[in-house]
């Protein structure tokens, strides 16, 4: 039997390589009784050990467009040319139905769109890399992107960093444990 919770949403957004997925994992480890990870839909290919329905819902562009046409997203963006990401309304309803708060790990523009739509029911946290140089090193060490893709991601990061002031909080991820603890405190204060 699920309890009723306020329809609040927690968002972690950051440039690619800033460490939001690592922070999300630590948050889920310690708060899985109150939070549920919102699985986004994407048209990109599976990377490494990712699993469909766990890390993302991996769908083709035609199916993604069908969800758009059916007004099935709370937000969606073409984050990189030809690569779409979105958060489905069905995923939000599933999580709220479990009596939990959805934790979204989404791109910066998507986060701002959700914040605009849901206002004070959203806690939007920007995860900031210590520097663009550190960000580039993290992207290289992941080993999942070509040099051209890394250049594209760093350029996009430069753009995304300009949106920091529009977020509720900005947390610099220079130390994963400290950054995760800071995010955890912000989330606990928000959900009560």
Order of alpha helices (4+ residues) and beta strands (2+ residues): beta-alpha-beta-beta-beta-alpha-beta-beta-alpha-beta-alpha-beta-alpha-alpha-beta-alpha
